[in-house]
Amino acid sequence: MNEVILEMSEKMDKSVDSFKNELSKVRTGRASLAILDGISVNAYGSQMPLNQVGTLTIPESRMIAIQPWDPQMLQAIEKAILKSDVGLTPANDGKIIRLNIPQLTEERRKDLVKQVKKIAEEFRVAVRNLRREAIDTLKKQKKDKEISEDELFKYQDEAQVETDSHIKMIDDAMATKEKEVMEV
């Protein structure tokens, strides 16, 4: 395999991983610690990730519990959650913060499916752009007589096969997430 195709394939793998990471942030009505990723707490004068100031657990399917290691951090954690865009209201009992995940309405589920499809399309476009960049590089190599015309066609076919397989991975992950979102 040509190094251009290998590099393209690695970038496509990273795109698929990024897509799966984005999907994990989409709320499904079930408790998932991934929805708290990216929340920073102002702790001891600096911003720290939420999972570094306390223990995060899922005691029930629709609840996340956050137990800070330092009880004085309760207000800061609560403030950080309210400030974030997760859309959950923390319940503080003086020792533990509980986040109840509300049941999703049918309309909200459909909105989430649209959001998942939109994210998937963005990543499909990114994968296709990687293919186009690789093919442009291959055409330049042919023009510079580094590869023959036959090799160019062979590598273009390989690029298409890689693109198709990565788009299929994105579609499969999207279908799984769609099913998860629509599940009551």
Accessible surface in RSA format (square Angstrom, percent):
REM  Atomic radii and reference values for relative SASA: ProtOr
REM  Chains: A
REM  Algorithm: Lee & Richards
REM  Probe-radius: 1.40
REM  Slices: 20
REM RES _ NUM      All-atoms   Total-Side   Main-Chain    Non-polar    All polar
REM                ABS   REL    ABS   REL    ABS   REL    ABS   REL    ABS   REL
RES MET A   1   127.42  66.0  55.08  36.5  72.34 172.2  53.20  45.2  74.22  98.3
RES ASN A   2    13.61   9.4   7.77   7.5   5.84  14.1   5.84  14.1   7.77   7.5
RES GLU A   3   119.39  68.5 116.64  88.2   2.76   6.6  57.57 111.3  61.83  50.5
RES VAL A   4    17.90  11.8  14.78  13.4   3.11   7.5  16.68  14.5   1.22   3.3
RES ILE A   5     0.00   0.0   0.00   0.0   0.00   0.0   0.00   0.0   0.00   0.0
RES LEU A   6    86.27  48.0  86.11  61.6   0.16   0.4  86.11  60.5   0.16   0.4
RES GLU A   7    93.91  53.9  91.42  69.2   2.49   5.9  29.48  57.0  64.43  52.6
RES MET A   8     5.87   3.0   2.31   1.5   3.55   8.5   5.40   4.6   0.46   0.6
RES SER A   9    17.82  15.1  17.82  23.8   0.00   0.0   4.71  10.0  13.10  18.4
RES GLU A  10   103.11  59.2 101.21  76.6   1.90   4.5  32.61  63.1  70.49  57.6
RES LYS A  11    84.89  41.4  82.28  50.5   2.61   6.2  47.48  42.7  37.40  39.8
RES MET A  12     0.00   0.0   0.00   0.0   0.00   0.0   0.00   0.0   0.00   0.0
RES ASP A  13    64.83  45.4  62.96  62.7   1.87   4.4  23.63  55.6  41.20  41.1
RES LYS A  14   141.17  68.9 138.93  85.2   2.23   5.3  87.47  78.7  53.69  57.2
RES SER A  15    17.66  14.9  13.75  18.4   3.91   9.0   3.54   7.5  14.12  19.8
RES VAL A  16     3.89   2.6   3.89   3.5   0.00   0.0   3.89   3.4   0.00   0.0
RES ASP A  17    91.54  64.1  85.38  85.0   6.16  14.6  29.09  68.5  62.45  62.3
RES SER A  18    52.38  44.3  46.63  62.2   5.75  13.2  20.26  43.2  32.11  45.0
RES PHE A  19     0.00   0.0   0.00   0.0   0.00   0.0   0.00   0.0   0.00   0.0
RES LYS A  20   102.33  49.9  95.55  58.6   6.79  16.2  52.42  47.2  49.92  53.2
RES ASN A  21    76.75  52.9  70.40  68.0   6.35  15.3  19.48  46.9  57.27  55.4
RES GLU A  22    65.67  37.7  64.56  48.8   1.11   2.6   9.35  18.1  56.32  46.0
RES LEU A  23     9.59   5.3   9.59   6.9   0.00   0.0   9.59   6.7   0.00   0.0
RES SER A  24    40.64  34.3  30.90  41.2   9.75  22.5  35.25  75.1   5.39   7.6
RES LYS A  25    93.26  45.5  76.65  47.0  16.61  39.6  39.34  35.4  53.92  57.4
RES VAL A  26     8.15   5.4   2.50   2.3   5.65  13.6   5.99   5.2   2.16   5.9
RES ARG A  27    36.30  15.2  32.87  16.8   3.43   8.2  11.86  16.2  24.44  14.8
RES THR A  28    12.91   9.2   6.46   6.5   6.45  15.4   1.72   2.3  11.19  16.9
RES GLY A  29     2.36   2.9   0.00   N/A   2.36   2.9   2.36   6.5   0.00   0.0
RES ARG A  30   111.43  46.8 110.28  56.2   1.15   2.7  43.75  59.8  67.67  41.0
RES ALA A  31    14.44  13.3   0.08   0.1  14.36  32.7   0.08   0.1  14.36  38.1
RES SER A  32    40.85  34.5  37.53  50.1   3.32   7.6  26.55  56.5  14.30  20.0
RES LEU A  33    64.81  36.1  59.98  42.9   4.83  12.1  60.23  42.3   4.58  12.3
RES ALA A  34    21.58  19.8  15.58  24.0   6.00  13.6  18.47  26.0   3.11   8.2
RES ILE A  35    12.39   7.1   4.65   3.5   7.74  18.7   6.44   4.6   5.95  16.2
RES LEU A  36     4.86   2.7   1.36   1.0   3.49   8.8   1.78   1.2   3.08   8.3
RES ASP A  37    80.94  56.7  62.65  62.4  18.28  43.2  20.05  47.2  60.89  60.7
RES GLY A  38    82.19 101.4   0.00   N/A  82.19 101.4  42.60 116.9  39.59  88.7
RES ILE A  39    10.60   6.0   5.61   4.2   4.99  12.0   8.62   6.2   1.98   5.4
RES SER A  40    53.94  45.6  40.05  53.4  13.89  32.0  12.90  27.5  41.04  57.5
RES VAL A  41     0.00   0.0   0.00   0.0   0.00   0.0   0.00   0.0   0.00   0.0
RES ASN A  42    91.40  63.0  79.51  76.8  11.89  28.6  18.99  45.7  72.41  70.0
RES ALA A  43     0.37   0.3   0.00   0.0   0.37   0.8   0.27   0.4   0.10   0.3
RES TYR A  44   159.04  74.3 114.14  64.9  44.90 116.8 116.87  87.8  42.17  52.0
RES GLY A  45    78.61  96.9   0.00   N/A  78.61  96.9  37.17 102.0  41.44  92.8
RES SER A  46    61.04  51.6  53.95  72.0   7.09  16.3  45.50  96.9  15.54  21.8
RES GLN A  47   113.05  63.2  86.73  63.4  26.32  62.7  53.46 113.8  59.59  45.2
RES MET A  48    51.65  26.7  51.44  34.0   0.21   0.5  44.97  38.2   6.68   8.9
RES PRO A  49    61.82  45.1  60.71  55.3   1.11   4.0  61.82  51.0   0.00   0.0
RES LEU A  50     3.16   1.8   1.74   1.2   1.42   3.6   1.74   1.2   1.42   3.8
RES ASN A  51    88.91  61.3  74.97  72.5  13.94  33.6  18.49  44.5  70.42  68.1
RES GLN A  52    96.54  54.0  87.49  63.9   9.05  21.5  24.66  52.5  71.88  54.5
RES VAL A  53     6.96   4.6   2.65   2.4   4.31  10.4   5.72   5.0   1.24   3.4
RES GLY A  54     2.41   3.0   0.00   N/A   2.41   3.0   0.00   0.0   2.41   5.4
RES THR A  55    63.12  44.9  58.79  59.6   4.33  10.3  47.49  63.8  15.63  23.6
RES LEU A  56    30.82  17.2  13.51   9.7  17.31  43.5  13.51   9.5  17.31  46.6
RES THR A  57    65.08  46.3  61.34  62.2   3.74   8.9  54.41  73.1  10.68  16.1
RES ILE A  58    74.19  42.2  45.23  33.7  28.96  69.8  45.47  32.7  28.72  77.9
RES PRO A  59    79.49  57.9  38.78  35.4  40.70 148.0  50.32  41.5  29.16 181.2
RES GLU A  60   104.25  59.9  94.88  71.8   9.38  22.3  39.34  76.1  64.92  53.0
RES SER A  61    76.91  65.0  60.91  81.3  16.00  36.9  42.72  91.0  34.19  47.9
RES ARG A  62    80.03  33.6  78.10  39.8   1.93   4.6  41.13  56.2  38.90  23.6
RES MET A  63    26.93  13.9  26.93  17.8   0.00   0.0  24.43  20.8   2.50   3.3
RES ILE A  64     0.00   0.0   0.00   0.0   0.00   0.0   0.00   0.0   0.00   0.0
RES ALA A  65    10.35   9.5  10.22  15.8   0.12   0.3  10.22  14.4   0.12   0.3
RES ILE A  66     0.00   0.0   0.00   0.0   0.00   0.0   0.00   0.0   0.00   0.0
RES GLN A  67    91.75  51.3  91.41  66.8   0.33   0.8  14.94  31.8  76.80  58.3
RES PRO A  68    10.03   7.3   0.65   0.6   9.38  34.1   0.65   0.5   9.38  58.3
RES TRP A  69   162.06  65.0 130.21  63.0  31.84  74.8 123.64  65.9  38.42  62.3
RES ASP A  70    36.63  25.7  34.09  33.9   2.53   6.0  17.86  42.0  18.77  18.7
RES PRO A  71    91.67  66.8  84.63  77.1   7.04  25.6  86.50  71.4   5.16  32.1
RES GLN A  72   154.49  86.4 129.55  94.7  24.94  59.4  48.06 102.3 106.43  80.7
RES MET A  73    12.01   6.2  12.01   7.9   0.01   0.0   1.65   1.4  10.36  13.7
RES LEU A  74     8.32   4.6   8.32   6.0   0.00   0.0   8.32   5.8   0.00   0.0
RES GLN A  75   116.62  65.2 114.58  83.7   2.05   4.9  58.42 124.3  58.21  44.1
RES ALA A  76    25.82  23.7  17.47  27.0   8.35  19.0  22.58  31.8   3.24   8.6
RES ILE A  77     0.00   0.0   0.00   0.0   0.00   0.0   0.00   0.0   0.00   0.0
RES GLU A  78    38.38  22.0  38.38  29.0   0.00   0.0   7.22  14.0  31.16  25.4
RES LYS A  79   138.33  67.5 135.38  83.1   2.95   7.0  79.91  71.9  58.42  62.2
RES ALA A  80     8.42   7.7   3.30   5.1   5.11  11.6   5.46   7.7   2.96   7.8
RES ILE A  81     1.30   0.7   0.00   0.0   1.30   3.1   0.00   0.0   1.30   3.5
RES LEU A  82   107.93  60.1  82.49  59.0  25.44  64.0  84.18  59.1  23.75  63.9
RES LYS A  83   168.00  82.0 134.46  82.5  33.54  79.9  91.18  82.1  76.82  81.8
RES SER A  84    31.88  26.9   9.32  12.4  22.56  52.0  21.21  45.2  10.66  14.9
RES ASP A  85   144.16 101.0 110.28 109.8  33.88  80.1  49.08 115.5  95.08  94.8
RES VAL A  86    20.30  13.4   9.15   8.3  11.15  26.9  16.22  14.1   4.08  11.1
RES GLY A  87    64.82  79.9   0.00   N/A  64.82  79.9  41.71 114.5  23.11  51.8
RES LEU A  88     8.52   4.7   1.25   0.9   7.27  18.3   3.70   2.6   4.82  13.0
RES THR A  89   107.42  76.4  92.14  93.4  15.27  36.4  58.38  78.4  49.04  74.1
RES PRO A  90    11.77   8.6   0.74   0.7  11.03  40.1   0.74   0.6  11.03  68.5
RES ALA A  91    52.50  48.3  44.79  69.1   7.71  17.5  51.38  72.4   1.12   3.0
RES ASN A  92    51.09  35.2  16.25  15.7  34.84  83.9   9.51  22.9  41.58  40.2
RES ASP A  93    86.05  60.3  51.03  50.8  35.02  82.8  42.96 101.1  43.10  43.0
RES GLY A  94    46.81  57.7   0.00   N/A  46.81  57.7  31.03  85.1  15.78  35.3
RES LYS A  95   157.32  76.8 149.79  91.9   7.54  17.9  96.35  86.7  60.98  65.0
RES ILE A  96    37.69  21.4  37.69  28.1   0.00   0.0  37.69  27.1   0.00   0.0
RES ILE A  97     0.00   0.0   0.00   0.0   0.00   0.0   0.00   0.0   0.00   0.0
RES ARG A  98    80.34  33.7  80.14  40.9   0.20   0.5  18.02  24.6  62.32  37.8
RES LEU A  99     0.00   0.0   0.00   0.0   0.00   0.0   0.00   0.0   0.00   0.0
RES ASN A 100    85.97  59.3  77.83  75.2   8.14  19.6  30.12  72.5  55.85  54.0
RES ILE A 101     4.38   2.5   0.00   0.0   4.38  10.6   0.00   0.0   4.38  11.9
RES PRO A 102    69.33  50.5  58.63  53.4  10.71  38.9  69.33  57.2   0.00   0.0
RES GLN A 103    93.20  52.1  72.30  52.8  20.90  49.8  52.04 110.8  41.16  31.2
RES LEU A 104    12.42   6.9   4.24   3.0   8.18  20.6   5.71   4.0   6.71  18.1
RES THR A 105    89.60  63.7  81.08  82.2   8.53  20.3  82.46 110.8   7.14  10.8
RES GLU A 106    90.98  52.2  83.34  63.1   7.64  18.2  50.16  97.0  40.82  33.3
RES GLU A 107   130.94  75.2 125.40  94.9   5.55  13.2  44.33  85.7  86.61  70.7
RES ARG A 108   100.99  42.4  99.21  50.6   1.78   4.2  35.48  48.5  65.51  39.7
RES ARG A 109     5.97   2.5   5.97   3.0   0.00   0.0   0.08   0.1   5.89   3.6
RES LYS A 110   110.94  54.1 108.69  66.7   2.25   5.4  59.14  53.2  51.80  55.2
RES ASP A 111    62.68  43.9  57.36  57.1   5.32  12.6  14.07  33.1  48.61  48.5
RES LEU A 112     2.72   1.5   2.71   1.9   0.01   0.0   2.72   1.9   0.00   0.0
RES VAL A 113    16.70  11.0  16.70  15.1   0.00   0.0  16.70  14.5   0.00   0.0
RES LYS A 114   141.68  69.1 136.29  83.6   5.39  12.8  86.40  77.8  55.28  58.9
RES GLN A 115    78.15  43.7  73.13  53.4   5.02  11.9  28.23  60.1  49.91  37.9
RES VAL A 116     0.00   0.0   0.00   0.0   0.00   0.0   0.00   0.0   0.00   0.0
RES LYS A 117    98.35  48.0  95.39  58.5   2.96   7.0  46.60  41.9  51.76  55.1
RES LYS A 118   137.13  66.9 128.99  79.1   8.14  19.4  90.35  81.3  46.78  49.8
RES ILE A 119    22.30  12.7  22.30  16.6   0.00   0.0  22.30  16.1   0.00   0.0
RES ALA A 120     0.00   0.0   0.00   0.0   0.00   0.0   0.00   0.0   0.00   0.0
RES GLU A 121    73.03  41.9  73.03  55.3   0.00   0.0  45.91  88.8  27.12  22.1
RES GLU A 122    93.26  53.5  82.01  62.0  11.25  26.8  43.93  85.0  49.32  40.3
RES PHE A 123    34.64  17.3  34.08  21.1   0.56   1.5  34.64  21.0   0.00   0.0
RES ARG A 124    33.51  14.1  33.51  17.1   0.00   0.0   6.85   9.4  26.66  16.2
RES VAL A 125    66.02  43.4  66.02  59.8   0.00   0.0  66.02  57.4   0.00   0.0
RES ALA A 126    37.55  34.5  31.90  49.2   5.66  12.9  36.40  51.3   1.15   3.1
RES VAL A 127     0.00   0.0   0.00   0.0   0.00   0.0   0.00   0.0   0.00   0.0
RES ARG A 128    84.15  35.3  82.89  42.3   1.25   3.0  31.26  42.7  52.89  32.1
RES ASN A 129    56.02  38.6  55.82  53.9   0.20   0.5   8.68  20.9  47.34  45.8
RES LEU A 130    27.05  15.1  25.24  18.1   1.81   4.6  25.24  17.7   1.81   4.9
RES ARG A 131    53.28  22.4  53.28  27.2   0.00   0.0   1.71   2.3  51.57  31.3
RES ARG A 132   124.09  52.1 121.45  61.9   2.63   6.3  60.72  83.0  63.36  38.4
RES GLU A 133    85.22  48.9  81.81  61.9   3.41   8.1  35.14  68.0  50.08  40.9
RES ALA A 134     6.29   5.8   1.72   2.7   4.57  10.4   5.70   8.0   0.59   1.6
RES ILE A 135    30.29  17.2  30.29  22.6   0.00   0.0  30.29  21.8   0.00   0.0
RES ASP A 136    74.09  51.9  67.04  66.7   7.04  16.6  28.16  66.3  45.93  45.8
RES THR A 137    60.08  42.7  56.15  56.9   3.93   9.4  34.85  46.8  25.23  38.1
RES LEU A 138     0.00   0.0   0.00   0.0   0.00   0.0   0.00   0.0   0.00   0.0
RES LYS A 139   105.09  51.3 100.52  61.7   4.58  10.9  51.35  46.2  53.75  57.2
RES LYS A 140   129.65  63.2 125.15  76.8   4.50  10.7  94.43  85.0  35.22  37.5
RES GLN A 141    24.59  13.7  24.28  17.7   0.31   0.7   8.00  17.0  16.59  12.6
RES LYS A 142    68.77  33.6  64.99  39.9   3.78   9.0  19.43  17.5  49.35  52.6
RES LYS A 143   167.18  81.6 145.38  89.2  21.79  51.9  95.67  86.1  71.50  76.2
RES ASP A 144    70.91  49.7  44.18  44.0  26.73  63.2  20.88  49.1  50.03  49.9
RES LYS A 145   181.19  88.4 150.68  92.5  30.51  72.6 107.25  96.5  73.94  78.8
RES GLU A 146   115.18  66.1  80.57  61.0  34.61  82.4  39.79  77.0  75.39  61.6
RES ILE A 147    21.14  12.0  12.62   9.4   8.52  20.5  16.90  12.2   4.23  11.5
RES SER A 148    58.78  49.7  46.81  62.5  11.96  27.6  51.13 108.9   7.65  10.7
RES GLU A 149    90.36  51.9  85.29  64.5   5.07  12.1  23.27  45.0  67.09  54.8
RES ASP A 150   116.88  81.9 109.27 108.8   7.60  18.0  32.36  76.2  84.52  84.3
RES GLU A 151    66.25  38.0  65.25  49.4   1.01   2.4  19.78  38.3  46.47  37.9
RES LEU A 152    11.86   6.6  11.86   8.5   0.00   0.0  11.86   8.3   0.00   0.0
RES PHE A 153   108.38  54.2 108.02  66.9   0.37   1.0 108.22  65.6   0.16   0.5
RES LYS A 154   109.91  53.6 103.77  63.7   6.14  14.6  63.64  57.3  46.27  49.3
RES TYR A 155    23.99  11.2  23.99  13.7   0.00   0.0   0.54   0.4  23.46  28.9
RES GLN A 156    35.34  19.8  32.90  24.0   2.44   5.8  11.15  23.7  24.19  18.3
RES ASP A 157    94.31  66.1  92.41  92.0   1.90   4.5  25.46  59.9  68.85  68.7
RES GLU A 158    42.37  24.3  39.34  29.8   3.03   7.2  25.28  48.9  17.08  13.9
RES ALA A 159     0.00   0.0   0.00   0.0   0.00   0.0   0.00   0.0   0.00   0.0
RES GLN A 160    68.08  38.1  68.08  49.8   0.00   0.0  37.79  80.4  30.30  23.0
RES VAL A 161    99.34  65.4  97.22  88.0   2.12   5.1  98.45  85.5   0.89   2.4
RES GLU A 162    33.00  18.9  32.79  24.8   0.21   0.5   0.83   1.6  32.17  26.3
RES THR A 163     0.40   0.3   0.40   0.4   0.00   0.0   0.40   0.5   0.00   0.0
RES ASP A 164    77.23  54.1  69.93  69.6   7.30  17.3  29.69  69.9  47.54  47.4
RES SER A 165    47.32  40.0  39.51  52.7   7.81  18.0  40.02  85.2   7.30  10.2
RES HIS A 166     3.96   2.2   3.96   2.8   0.00   0.0   3.93   4.1   0.02   0.0
RES ILE A 167    26.93  15.3  26.93  20.1   0.00   0.0  26.93  19.4   0.00   0.0
RES LYS A 168   126.43  61.7 123.71  75.9   2.73   6.5  98.25  88.4  28.18  30.0
RES MET A 169    77.80  40.3  73.61  48.7   4.19  10.0  61.28  52.1  16.53  21.9
RES ILE A 170     0.00   0.0   0.00   0.0   0.00   0.0   0.00   0.0   0.00   0.0
RES ASP A 171    48.93  34.3  47.30  47.1   1.63   3.8  20.46  48.2  28.47  28.4
RES ASP A 172    70.74  49.5  66.88  66.6   3.86   9.1  29.28  68.9  41.45  41.3
RES ALA A 173    16.10  14.8   6.18   9.5   9.93  22.6  13.38  18.8   2.72   7.2
RES MET A 174    27.25  14.1  27.25  18.0   0.00   0.0  26.65  22.7   0.60   0.8
RES ALA A 175    55.74  51.2  49.10  75.8   6.64  15.1  51.31  72.3   4.43  11.7
RES THR A 176    88.61  63.0  82.81  84.0   5.80  13.8  61.88  83.1  26.74  40.4
RES LYS A 177    18.74   9.1  17.70  10.9   1.04   2.5   8.40   7.6  10.34  11.0
RES GLU A 178    42.29  24.3  42.12  31.9   0.17   0.4   6.70  13.0  35.59  29.1
RES LYS A 179   152.87  74.6 143.17  87.8   9.70  23.1  93.90  84.5  58.97  62.8
RES GLU A 180    59.16  34.0  54.47  41.2   4.69  11.2  14.36  27.8  44.80  36.6
RES VAL A 181     0.00   0.0   0.00   0.0   0.00   0.0   0.00   0.0   0.00   0.0
RES MET A 182    70.98  36.8  59.57  39.4  11.40  27.1  59.13  50.3  11.84  15.7
RES GLU A 183    83.51  47.9  67.68  51.2  15.82  37.7  39.22  75.9  44.28  36.2
RES VAL A 184   134.87  88.7  85.45  77.4  49.42 119.1  96.22  83.6  38.65 104.8
END  Absolute sums over single chains surface
CHAIN  1 A    10851.6       9274.7       1576.9       5839.6       5012.0
END  Absolute sums over all chains
TOTAL         10851.6       9274.7       1576.9       5839.6       5012.0
